[in-house]
C-alpha cells in the first residue's frame, strides 16, 4: 500500500485534503502532513514515503528546493506540485526537476485524485518492472547451474575451446577461474548411507554437499562444483590470488599448498558427516594447468576411483605421488590423442574416419606392450568421446545401450583387448544409428525450445547468442538449423516477436515509449522506433495516435 506526504505551510490545506480525499479507495494506506520543507525531510527519514504533494511557495525551503532535495536522496518518490497561476513559470522548472505532475490551485478533488492515481500507477509499473528484473536475475542464476555444468562436462570430456570462447563463457557464467592458473580436481562419491535413498533424495544430498563445499573452500579457493558425466561429483578448486601470492613467498610452496588443501578437505568430510549423517570418499588429483589439464586429470581420477578399492576408513586418496605425474609415453596411445581427436570426428559426424581412428588405436596397441591401465585409459577416452556427443545430441549412453556402462560389463571389457575392441566398434555403430535416426527429431526439439524461450515474457530480452547458450549449440549452427527448418532467420524471428509484443503493449497499455523500449530489450528508443517503422511502416507514436 502507498504512503503519501502532504506539505504546505498553511495547515488547513493539508488538513482539508487529508479529510476529504477517499484515500483508501485509490490505494493510499497512510497520509502524513508537514508544514515546512524541513519537517517533510524529517518525516521522510522516518517513514517509507512513496508520493509527496507539496506547495511551491513556502518560507524557508521552497517547494522547488524540496523537490530537488528529495529527488537526490529518494529518486523513486513521485513528487506532485501544488501551484497558483502566478507560479506557473516555477511549475515548469519543477517539471525539469522531474516532478511527476503539478496541480493548479484552487485544488479540484477530481483533478487531485486523477494526479495521485497516475502517480500510483507509475509506481506500480516501476515495481512490476523491478520484480520482473529480479525474477529474470533469479532465472538467470538458476540457468547458470545448468550452463556451468554443461561447460564443465565439455572440458572434462575433452572439448577444446578457444581462449576467447572460454574467457567469454567464464565471465558470462560468473566462474572466477583464471586460464593457465593451477587447479586441482576432487572426484566425490557418496558412501553406503546414501545407497538406500531415492533419486530425489540423492539429488538433494548432492546439492547440499556442493553448498557445504563452496562454503568451506571459498575463503582460500575459487570453487566450481557440479555432477560429473560419470557417477560422481566434481569439485574444481583454484587458489585465490591473494593466497597464491602469500604461499609463493614460502620456500616450500607446493607442500604448503597441499597442506591447506588437505586441511579444508578434512573439515569438508567432517561437515558432511555431521550435517548429512553420511560419509563421502574423494579422489584428489595432482595440480594441473586450467583448463588444458582437466581431461587428463579427470581420466586419471576416474581410473583411480574405479581401480583402487579404498574403504570408508581411508576414503581420501591423493594422486600426488611423483610416479603418477610421470607421463608414460608409448606409441600405442599416441594415435588416441593425435588430432583430429575422436570427439572432433564424432561432433562433425565423420563416422567412417572415427571408425578408422579407433581401428588405428587398436592396431598400434597390438604392436606394442600394453598394461591393464592402458586398456582402461583407452576405454575412458573412447567412453568420454561417446558420452560427450550423445549428451550434446540430447541422448544418454544408457538409452542407446543399457549395458554400455554397466559396472559388471565394464569389469570384463577392460581386462580383455578383444572385448574392448569389439565393444568400441559396437558402441560406435549403435551411436551412429541412433543419432542419425534422431537427428531430425533433435532439430525439431531444438526449434521447439527456441520458440518456448522467445515466447516467454523474458524471451524478448534474448539474443541469438543467449538462446544458443540455452540449447548448448554454437550460434552459427543454431541459426543454420533454424533457417533450414523454418525458412526464417533466427534473428528475424526474434525481431518479429519483439515487434508483435510492441504492438500489443502500444495497443493495450498506457506505457510510455521508453518503457516499452526497455521492456523489449532495446537500449535506445530512437532505434526501437526505427525498427518498428521498418516493420509496420509507421512509428510507435503514429500507431498509438491512429
C-alpha positions as CSV (number, residue, x, y, z in Angstrom):
1,X,0.0,0.0,0.0
2,X,1.0,3.6,-0.7
3,X,2.2,6.2,1.9
4,X,1.7,9.8,0.9
5,X,3.1,13.1,2.4
6,X,1.2,16.4,2.1
7,X,3.5,19.5,2.5
8,X,2.1,23.1,2.9
9,X,2.9,26.0,5.2
10,X,-0.8,26.6,5.6
11,X,-2.1,23.6,7.7
12,X,-5.7,24.0,6.7
13,X,-4.8,23.0,3.1
14,X,-3.2,19.7,4.1
15,X,-6.0,19.1,6.7
16,X,-8.7,19.6,4.1
17,X,-7.0,17.2,1.7
18,X,-6.4,14.6,4.4
19,X,-10.1,14.7,5.4
20,X,-11.9,14.9,2.0
21,X,-10.0,12.6,-0.4
22,X,-11.1,8.9,-0.3
23,X,-7.5,7.7,0.2
24,X,-8.3,4.0,0.8
25,X,-10.3,3.8,-2.4
26,X,-7.3,5.0,-4.5
27,X,-4.9,2.7,-2.7
28,X,-3.2,5.1,-0.2
29,X,-2.6,3.4,3.2
30,X,-1.4,6.4,5.2
31,X,-1.3,10.1,4.8
32,X,1.4,12.2,6.6
33,X,1.4,16.0,6.9
34,X,4.2,18.6,7.2
35,X,4.1,22.4,7.5
36,X,7.6,23.0,6.0
37,X,10.3,21.5,3.8
38,X,12.5,20.8,6.8
39,X,9.7,18.9,8.6
40,X,8.9,17.0,5.3
41,X,12.6,15.8,5.1
42,X,12.5,14.7,8.7
43,X,9.3,12.7,8.1
44,X,10.9,11.0,5.1
45,X,13.9,9.9,7.2
46,X,11.5,8.0,9.4
47,X,8.7,6.9,7.0
48,X,8.6,5.0,3.7
49,X,7.0,7.8,1.7
50,X,6.0,6.9,-1.9
51,X,4.3,10.1,-3.1
52,X,4.9,13.7,-1.9
53,X,2.5,16.5,-2.7
54,X,4.0,19.9,-1.9
55,X,3.1,23.6,-2.2
56,X,5.5,25.7,-4.3
57,X,5.5,28.8,-2.2
58,X,6.7,28.2,1.3
59,X,9.0,30.2,3.6
60,X,12.5,28.9,4.2
61,X,12.7,25.9,1.8
62,X,10.5,26.4,-1.3
63,X,8.7,23.5,-2.9
64,X,11.2,23.5,-5.8
65,X,14.1,23.2,-3.3
66,X,12.3,20.4,-1.5
67,X,11.7,18.5,-4.7
68,X,15.3,18.9,-5.7
69,X,16.5,17.6,-2.3
70,X,14.0,14.7,-2.4
71,X,15.0,13.6,-5.9
72,X,18.7,13.5,-4.9
73,X,18.1,11.3,-1.8
74,X,15.0,9.4,-2.7
75,X,14.8,9.3,-6.5
76,X,11.9,6.8,-6.6
77,X,9.5,9.1,-4.8
78,X,6.9,10.7,-7.0
79,X,6.6,14.5,-6.4
80,X,3.5,16.4,-7.2
81,X,3.5,20.3,-7.1
82,X,0.6,22.5,-5.9
83,X,0.9,25.9,-7.7
84,X,-1.1,29.0,-8.4
85,X,-1.4,30.6,-11.8
86,X,1.1,33.2,-10.9
87,X,3.7,30.5,-10.1
88,X,3.3,28.7,-13.5
89,X,6.9,29.5,-14.6
90,X,8.1,27.9,-11.4
91,X,6.0,24.9,-12.2
92,X,7.8,24.4,-15.5
93,X,11.1,24.5,-13.5
94,X,9.7,21.7,-11.3
95,X,8.9,19.6,-14.3
96,X,12.6,20.0,-15.3
97,X,13.5,18.7,-11.8
98,X,11.5,15.6,-12.7
99,X,8.4,16.4,-10.6
100,X,5.8,13.9,-11.6
101,X,2.9,16.4,-12.0
102,X,1.6,19.8,-11.0
103,X,-1.9,20.8,-9.9
104,X,-3.3,24.3,-10.1
105,X,-4.9,26.0,-7.1
106,X,-7.7,26.0,-6.0
107,X,-7.4,22.3,-5.9
108,X,-10.2,20.2,-7.5
109,X,-10.7,16.9,-5.8
110,X,-11.2,15.1,-9.1
111,X,-8.0,16.6,-10.6
112,X,-6.1,15.8,-7.4
113,X,-7.4,12.2,-7.3
114,X,-6.5,11.8,-11.0
115,X,-3.0,13.1,-10.5
116,X,-2.3,10.9,-7.4
117,X,-3.8,7.8,-9.1
118,X,-1.5,8.3,-12.1
119,X,1.5,8.5,-9.7
120,X,0.3,5.3,-8.0
121,X,0.0,3.5,-11.4
122,X,3.5,4.8,-12.3
123,X,4.9,3.3,-9.0
124,X,3.2,0.0,-9.6
125,X,4.6,-0.2,-13.1
126,X,8.0,0.5,-11.7
127,X,7.6,-2.1,-9.0
128,X,6.4,-4.7,-11.5
129,X,9.4,-3.9,-13.8
130,X,11.7,-4.3,-10.7
131,X,10.1,-7.6,-9.8
132,X,10.5,-8.8,-13.4
133,X,14.1,-7.8,-13.4
134,X,14.8,-9.7,-10.2
135,X,12.9,-12.7,-11.5
136,X,15.0,-12.6,-14.6
137,X,18.1,-12.5,-12.4
138,X,16.8,-15.4,-10.4
139,X,16.1,-17.4,-13.5
140,X,19.4,-16.4,-14.9
141,X,21.1,-17.7,-11.7
142,X,19.1,-21.0,-12.0
143,X,20.2,-21.3,-15.6
144,X,23.8,-20.7,-14.6
145,X,24.0,-24.0,-12.7
146,X,23.0,-25.8,-16.0
147,X,25.3,-23.7,-18.1
148,X,28.2,-24.2,-15.7
149,X,27.7,-27.9,-15.6
150,X,27.5,-28.1,-19.4
151,X,30.8,-26.2,-19.7
152,X,32.4,-28.4,-17.1
153,X,31.3,-31.5,-19.0
154,X,32.7,-30.2,-22.2
155,X,36.1,-29.6,-20.7
156,X,36.1,-32.9,-18.7
157,X,35.3,-34.9,-21.8
158,X,38.0,-33.3,-23.9
159,X,36.2,-30.5,-25.8
160,X,38.8,-27.9,-26.7
161,X,37.6,-24.3,-26.6
162,X,39.5,-21.2,-28.0
163,X,40.9,-18.9,-25.4
164,X,38.4,-16.2,-26.3
165,X,35.4,-18.5,-26.2
166,X,36.5,-19.9,-22.8
167,X,37.1,-16.4,-21.4
168,X,33.7,-15.2,-22.5
169,X,31.9,-18.3,-21.0
170,X,33.8,-18.0,-17.7
171,X,32.8,-14.3,-17.4
172,X,29.2,-14.8,-18.5
173,X,28.6,-17.7,-16.1
174,X,30.4,-15.9,-13.3
175,X,33.1,-18.6,-12.9
176,X,36.2,-17.0,-11.3
177,X,38.8,-19.4,-12.6
178,X,41.8,-18.0,-14.5
179,X,43.1,-19.8,-17.6
180,X,46.7,-21.0,-17.2
181,X,46.4,-21.0,-13.4
182,X,46.9,-24.2,-11.4
183,X,43.9,-26.1,-10.2
184,X,43.1,-29.4,-8.5
185,X,40.1,-31.7,-9.0
186,X,38.2,-33.6,-6.4
187,X,36.1,-36.5,-7.5
188,X,33.5,-37.2,-4.8
189,X,31.5,-40.4,-4.3
190,X,28.6,-40.8,-1.9
191,X,29.0,-43.5,0.7
192,X,26.9,-46.5,1.6
193,X,24.5,-44.4,3.7
194,X,23.1,-42.8,0.5
195,X,22.5,-46.0,-1.4
196,X,19.1,-46.7,0.0
197,X,17.8,-43.2,-0.9
198,X,15.6,-42.5,-3.9
199,X,16.8,-40.3,-6.8
200,X,15.2,-37.1,-5.5
201,X,16.7,-37.5,-2.0
202,X,20.2,-38.3,-3.5
203,X,19.9,-35.1,-5.7
204,X,19.1,-33.1,-2.6
205,X,22.1,-34.6,-0.8
206,X,24.4,-33.8,-3.8
207,X,23.1,-30.2,-3.8
208,X,23.8,-30.0,-0.1
209,X,27.3,-31.4,-0.5
210,X,28.0,-28.7,-3.1
211,X,26.8,-26.0,-0.8
212,X,29.0,-27.2,2.1
213,X,32.0,-27.4,-0.2
214,X,31.5,-23.9,-1.6
215,X,31.1,-22.5,1.9
216,X,34.2,-24.2,3.3
217,X,36.5,-23.7,0.4
218,X,35.6,-20.2,-0.5
219,X,37.9,-18.4,1.9
220,X,41.1,-19.7,0.2
221,X,39.9,-21.1,-3.1
222,X,37.7,-20.3,-6.1
223,X,35.4,-23.3,-6.5
224,X,33.4,-24.9,-9.3
225,X,31.1,-27.7,-8.4
226,X,28.8,-29.9,-10.5
227,X,27.6,-33.5,-11.2
228,X,30.2,-35.3,-13.3
229,X,29.3,-37.1,-16.6
230,X,30.2,-40.3,-14.8
231,X,28.8,-41.5,-11.5
232,X,30.4,-39.0,-9.1
233,X,30.6,-35.3,-8.2
234,X,33.3,-32.9,-9.3
235,X,34.8,-30.1,-7.3
236,X,37.4,-28.0,-9.1
237,X,39.5,-25.7,-6.8
238,X,41.9,-22.9,-7.7
239,X,43.8,-20.8,-5.1
240,X,42.6,-17.2,-4.8
241,X,45.3,-14.7,-6.0
242,X,46.0,-13.3,-2.5
243,X,46.5,-16.8,-1.0
244,X,48.6,-17.8,-4.0
245,X,50.9,-14.7,-3.6
246,X,51.3,-15.4,0.1
247,X,52.3,-19.1,-0.5
248,X,54.7,-18.2,-3.3
249,X,56.8,-16.3,-0.7
250,X,57.4,-19.6,1.1
251,X,60.3,-21.9,0.3
252,X,58.1,-25.0,0.5
253,X,55.3,-23.6,-1.7
254,X,53.9,-26.9,-3.0
255,X,53.9,-28.6,0.4
256,X,52.2,-25.5,2.0
257,X,49.6,-25.5,-0.8
258,X,48.9,-29.2,-0.3
259,X,48.6,-28.7,3.4
260,X,45.9,-26.1,3.0
261,X,44.0,-28.3,0.6
262,X,44.2,-31.3,2.9
263,X,43.0,-29.3,5.9
264,X,40.0,-28.0,4.1
265,X,39.2,-31.4,2.7
266,X,39.3,-32.9,6.3
267,X,37.0,-30.2,7.5
268,X,34.7,-30.8,4.5
269,X,34.4,-34.5,5.2
270,X,33.6,-33.9,8.9
271,X,31.0,-31.3,8.0
272,X,29.3,-33.6,5.5
273,X,29.2,-36.4,8.1
274,X,27.9,-34.1,10.8
275,X,25.2,-32.3,8.7
276,X,24.1,-35.1,6.3
277,X,24.8,-38.1,8.5
278,X,26.7,-39.9,5.7
279,X,30.3,-40.5,4.5
280,X,31.9,-39.4,1.2
281,X,35.0,-40.7,-0.5
282,X,37.3,-38.5,-2.5
283,X,40.0,-38.8,-5.2
284,X,42.2,-35.7,-5.3
285,X,44.1,-35.3,-8.5
286,X,47.5,-33.7,-8.9
287,X,47.6,-30.0,-9.6
288,X,47.3,-29.2,-13.3
289,X,47.1,-26.2,-15.6
290,X,43.5,-25.0,-16.1
291,X,41.8,-25.8,-18.5
292,X,44.4,-27.8,-20.6
293,X,44.9,-30.4,-17.9
294,X,41.3,-31.1,-17.0
295,X,40.6,-34.0,-19.3
296,X,43.8,-35.9,-18.2
297,X,43.2,-35.2,-14.5
298,X,39.6,-36.4,-14.8
299,X,40.6,-39.5,-16.7
300,X,43.3,-40.2,-14.0
301,X,40.8,-39.6,-11.2
302,X,38.3,-41.9,-12.8
303,X,40.8,-44.6,-13.3
304,X,42.0,-44.4,-9.7
305,X,38.4,-44.3,-8.4
306,X,37.5,-47.4,-10.4
307,X,40.6,-49.5,-9.9
308,X,41.6,-48.5,-6.4
309,X,39.1,-50.1,-3.9
310,X,39.7,-48.0,-0.8
311,X,37.3,-48.4,2.1
312,X,35.5,-45.8,4.3
313,X,38.3,-45.6,6.8
314,X,40.8,-44.4,4.2
315,X,38.4,-42.6,1.8
316,X,40.6,-39.8,0.7
317,X,43.2,-40.7,-2.0
318,X,45.7,-38.0,-3.2
319,X,47.2,-38.7,-6.6
320,X,50.3,-36.6,-5.8
321,X,52.9,-39.5,-5.9
322,X,55.6,-38.5,-8.3
323,X,55.2,-41.7,-10.3
324,X,51.7,-40.6,-11.1
325,X,53.0,-37.4,-12.6
326,X,55.4,-39.0,-14.9
327,X,53.9,-39.4,-18.3
328,X,54.3,-42.9,-19.7
329,X,54.6,-42.3,-23.4
330,X,54.2,-45.3,-25.5
331,X,53.4,-45.5,-29.2
332,X,50.2,-47.3,-28.7
333,X,48.5,-44.2,-27.1
334,X,49.9,-41.5,-29.4
335,X,47.2,-42.2,-32.1
336,X,44.5,-41.8,-29.5
337,X,45.4,-38.2,-28.8
338,X,46.7,-37.1,-32.2
339,X,44.4,-34.6,-33.9
340,X,41.8,-34.8,-35.2
341,X,40.5,-36.1,-31.9
342,X,37.7,-38.7,-31.7
343,X,35.4,-36.0,-30.2
344,X,36.0,-33.8,-33.2
345,X,35.3,-36.6,-35.6
346,X,32.1,-37.6,-33.9
347,X,31.0,-34.0,-33.5
348,X,31.3,-33.4,-37.2
349,X,29.6,-36.7,-38.0
350,X,32.7,-38.2,-39.7
351,X,31.7,-41.7,-38.8
352,X,34.0,-43.5,-41.2
353,X,37.0,-41.5,-40.1
354,X,36.1,-42.0,-36.5
355,X,35.9,-45.8,-37.1
356,X,39.3,-45.7,-38.8
357,X,40.8,-43.8,-35.9
358,X,39.6,-46.4,-33.4
359,X,41.0,-49.2,-35.6
360,X,44.4,-47.4,-35.7
361,X,44.5,-47.2,-31.9
362,X,43.9,-50.9,-31.5
363,X,46.3,-51.8,-34.4
364,X,49.0,-49.8,-32.7
365,X,48.3,-51.4,-29.3
366,X,48.7,-54.9,-30.9
367,X,52.2,-53.9,-32.0
368,X,53.3,-52.6,-28.6
369,X,53.3,-53.7,-25.0
370,X,50.3,-52.5,-23.0
371,X,49.0,-53.0,-19.5
372,X,45.6,-53.2,-17.9
373,X,45.9,-49.5,-17.1
374,X,46.4,-48.7,-20.8
375,X,43.3,-50.7,-21.7
376,X,41.4,-48.7,-19.1
377,X,42.8,-45.4,-20.4
378,X,41.6,-46.3,-24.0
379,X,38.2,-47.3,-22.5
380,X,37.9,-44.0,-20.7
381,X,39.0,-41.9,-23.7
382,X,36.6,-43.6,-26.1
383,X,33.8,-43.5,-23.5
384,X,34.3,-39.8,-22.9
385,X,34.0,-39.1,-26.6
386,X,30.9,-41.3,-27.0
387,X,29.3,-39.7,-23.9
388,X,30.1,-36.2,-25.0
389,X,28.5,-36.5,-28.4
390,X,25.5,-38.4,-27.0
391,X,24.8,-35.7,-24.3
392,X,25.2,-32.9,-26.9
393,X,22.6,-34.6,-29.0
394,X,20.2,-34.9,-26.1
395,X,20.8,-38.6,-25.6
396,X,22.1,-40.8,-22.8
397,X,24.5,-43.7,-23.5
398,X,22.4,-45.9,-21.3
399,X,19.4,-45.2,-23.5
400,X,21.4,-46.3,-26.6
401,X,22.7,-49.4,-24.9
402,X,21.5,-50.2,-21.4
403,X,24.6,-52.3,-20.8
404,X,27.1,-49.8,-22.2
405,X,28.3,-48.5,-18.8
406,X,27.2,-51.4,-16.6
407,X,29.9,-51.9,-13.9
408,X,30.0,-55.6,-14.2
409,X,30.2,-55.5,-18.0
410,X,32.9,-52.8,-17.7
411,X,35.0,-55.1,-15.5
412,X,35.1,-57.8,-18.2
413,X,35.7,-55.3,-21.0
414,X,38.8,-53.6,-19.6
415,X,40.7,-56.8,-18.9
416,X,40.4,-58.1,-22.5
417,X,41.9,-56.4,-25.6
418,X,39.5,-58.2,-27.9
419,X,36.4,-57.4,-25.8
420,X,37.4,-53.8,-25.6
421,X,37.9,-53.6,-29.3
422,X,34.5,-55.3,-30.1
423,X,32.8,-53.1,-27.6
424,X,34.2,-49.9,-29.1
425,X,33.1,-50.7,-32.6
426,X,29.7,-52.0,-31.5
427,X,29.0,-48.8,-29.5
428,X,30.2,-46.6,-32.4
429,X,27.7,-48.4,-34.7
430,X,24.8,-48.0,-32.2
431,X,25.7,-44.4,-31.7
432,X,25.7,-43.7,-35.4
433,X,22.4,-45.4,-36.0
434,X,20.7,-43.8,-33.0
435,X,21.9,-40.3,-33.7
436,X,21.3,-40.4,-37.4
437,X,17.7,-41.6,-36.8
438,X,17.1,-39.0,-34.1
439,X,18.8,-36.1,-35.9
440,X,15.6,-34.8,-37.4
441,X,13.7,-35.2,-34.1
442,X,16.5,-33.4,-32.3
443,X,16.3,-30.5,-34.7
444,X,12.5,-30.3,-34.1
445,X,13.1,-30.3,-30.4
446,X,15.6,-27.5,-30.7
447,X,13.1,-25.4,-32.7
448,X,10.5,-26.0,-30.0
449,X,12.9,-24.9,-27.3
450,X,13.7,-21.7,-29.2
451,X,10.0,-20.9,-29.6
452,X,9.4,-21.5,-25.9
453,X,12.3,-19.3,-24.9
454,X,11.3,-16.4,-27.2
455,X,7.6,-16.9,-26.3
456,X,8.2,-16.4,-22.6
457,X,7.9,-12.8,-21.3
458,X,11.7,-12.7,-20.6
459,X,12.3,-14.1,-24.1
460,X,12.0,-10.6,-25.6
461,X,15.3,-9.9,-23.9
462,X,17.1,-12.8,-25.6
463,X,19.6,-12.7,-28.4
464,X,20.8,-15.4,-30.8
465,X,23.8,-16.0,-28.6
466,X,21.9,-16.3,-25.3
467,X,19.4,-18.7,-27.0
468,X,22.3,-20.7,-28.4
469,X,23.8,-21.0,-24.8
470,X,20.4,-22.3,-23.5
471,X,20.2,-25.0,-26.1
472,X,24.0,-25.8,-25.9
473,X,24.8,-25.0,-29.6
474,X,27.1,-22.6,-31.4
475,X,25.1,-19.5,-32.5
476,X,26.1,-20.0,-36.2
477,X,25.0,-23.7,-36.1
478,X,21.7,-22.8,-34.3
479,X,20.9,-20.1,-36.9
480,X,21.6,-22.5,-39.7
481,X,19.3,-25.2,-38.2
482,X,16.6,-22.7,-37.5
483,X,16.7,-21.2,-41.1
484,X,16.7,-24.7,-42.6
485,X,13.7,-25.9,-40.5
486,X,11.5,-22.8,-40.6
487,X,12.7,-20.8,-43.6
488,X,13.1,-17.7,-41.4
489,X,16.3,-16.4,-39.9
490,X,16.5,-16.7,-36.1
491,X,17.4,-13.0,-35.8
492,X,14.4,-12.1,-37.9
493,X,12.1,-14.3,-35.8
494,X,13.3,-12.7,-32.6
495,X,12.7,-9.2,-34.1
496,X,9.3,-10.2,-35.4
497,X,8.2,-11.5,-31.9
498,X,9.5,-8.3,-30.3
499,X,7.5,-6.2,-32.8
500,X,4.4,-8.2,-32.1
501,X,4.9,-7.7,-28.4
502,X,5.4,-4.0,-29.0
503,X,2.2,-3.8,-31.0
504,X,0.3,-5.4,-28.1
505,X,1.9,-3.1,-25.5
506,X,1.1,0.0,-27.6
507,X,-2.5,-1.0,-28.1
508,X,-3.4,-2.4,-24.7
509,X,-1.3,-0.4,-22.1
510,X,-0.6,3.2,-21.3
511,X,3.2,2.5,-21.0
512,X,5.4,5.2,-22.4
513,X,7.6,4.5,-25.5
514,X,10.8,4.5,-23.4
515,X,9.2,1.9,-21.0
516,X,8.2,-0.3,-23.9
517,X,11.7,0.1,-25.4
518,X,13.3,-1.1,-22.2
519,X,10.9,-4.0,-21.7
520,X,11.7,-5.3,-25.2
521,X,15.4,-5.3,-24.5
522,X,16.3,-2.2,-26.6
523,X,18.6,0.4,-25.2
524,X,17.6,3.3,-27.5
525,X,14.0,4.5,-28.1
526,X,15.0,6.0,-31.4
527,X,16.4,2.7,-32.6
528,X,13.3,0.9,-31.4
529,X,11.1,3.4,-33.3
530,X,13.2,2.9,-36.4
531,X,12.8,-0.9,-36.2
532,X,9.0,-0.6,-35.6
533,X,8.6,1.7,-38.6
534,X,10.6,-0.7,-40.7
535,X,8.3,-3.5,-39.7
536,X,4.9,-1.7,-39.8
537,X,5.6,1.4,-42.0
538,X,4.7,3.7,-39.1
539,X,6.3,4.9,-35.9
540,X,5.1,3.7,-32.5
541,X,3.6,7.2,-31.8
542,X,1.8,7.2,-35.2
543,X,0.3,3.7,-34.4
544,X,-0.9,4.8,-31.0
545,X,-2.3,8.1,-32.3
546,X,-4.1,6.3,-35.1
